[in-house]
Amino acid sequence: MTADGDSVTKHAPPYLHHPPICLNEQLTIAELVQRLERLHFDKNQESRIMVDPGVQAFLIRATKAAAADHLDQKVRHTWRLVRPLR
């Protein structure tokens, strides 16, 4: 509590309430998906993640493969083109 009665955590950045999700190349694909699904977003619809170089390389290659000829489109439009797994 502060002198004016406000809680310190009331104004704390969201990453103090929810630490960044850490993604490393030792995760299985299932674990990577689970961690991404558990992301907590703040009022600005933003979240924090930490990735190692192996995950960065995987995400770049997977994104380019999934997007194919749509690399100039916005993410919000292109993700709809990615077919779900059967």
C-alpha positions in Angstrom: 0.0 0.0 0.0 1.1 3.6 -0.6 0.4 6.7 1.5 -2.7 7.5 -0.6 -4.2 4.1 -0.2 -3.5 2.7 -3.7 -2.0 -0.7 -4.0 1.4 -0.8 -5.6 0.3 -3.8 -7.8 -2.7 -1.8 -9.1 -0.4 0.2 -11.2 2.4 -2.4 -11.9 3.2 -3.3 -15.4 1.4 -6.5 -16.6 4.7 -8.5 -16.8 5.1 -8.2 -13.1 1.8 -10.0 -12.6 2.5 -12.5 -15.3 6.2 -13.1 -16.1 7.2 -13.5 -19.7 6.7 -16.9 -21.3 10.1 -18.4 -22.1 10.4 -20.4 -25.3 13.5 -22.4 -26.0 14.5 -25.0 -28.6 14.4 -27.8 -26.1 10.6 -27.7 -26.0 8.5 -30.1 -28.0 6.1 -28.6 -30.5 3.2 -29.5 -28.2 4.9 -27.7 -25.3 5.5 -24.6 -27.5 1.8 -24.6 -28.5 0.7 -25.0 -24.9 2.9 -22.1 -23.7 1.6 -19.8 -26.5 -2.0 -20.7 -25.7 -1.3 -19.7 -22.0 -0.1 -16.2 -22.8 -1.7 -13.5 -20.6 -2.5 -10.2 -22.4 -2.7 -6.7 -20.9 -5.4 -4.1 -21.5 -3.6 -3.2 -24.8 -3.8 -6.8 -26.0 0.0 -7.2 -25.6 2.0 -9.9 -23.9 5.7 -10.7 -23.4 7.6 -13.7 -24.5 11.3 -14.5 -24.5 12.6 -16.7 -27.3 16.0 -18.2 -27.9 17.7 -18.2 -31.3 16.5 -21.8 -32.1 12.8 -20.8 -31.5 13.3 -17.7 -33.5 14.6 -19.7 -36.5 11.8 -22.2 -36.2 9.1 -19.5 -36.1 10.6 -17.7 -39.1 10.7 -20.8 -41.2 7.3 -22.0 -40.1 5.8 -18.6 -40.8 7.3 -18.4 -44.2 6.2 -21.9 -45.1 2.7 -21.3 -43.8 2.4 -17.9 -45.5 4.0 -19.0 -48.8 3.2 -16.2 -51.3 1.5 -13.9 -48.8 4.5 -12.4 -47.0 3.4 -8.9 -47.8 -0.1 -9.4 -46.2 -0.9 -8.4 -42.6 -0.7 -11.2 -40.1 -4.4 -10.8 -39.2 -5.4 -11.5 -42.7 -2.9 -14.3 -43.5 -3.5 -16.5 -40.4 -6.9 -17.2 -41.7 -5.3 -18.8 -44.8 -3.5 -21.4 -42.7 -5.4 -24.6 -42.8 -6.0 -26.4 -39.5 -4.4 -29.8 -38.9 -6.6 -32.8 -39.9 
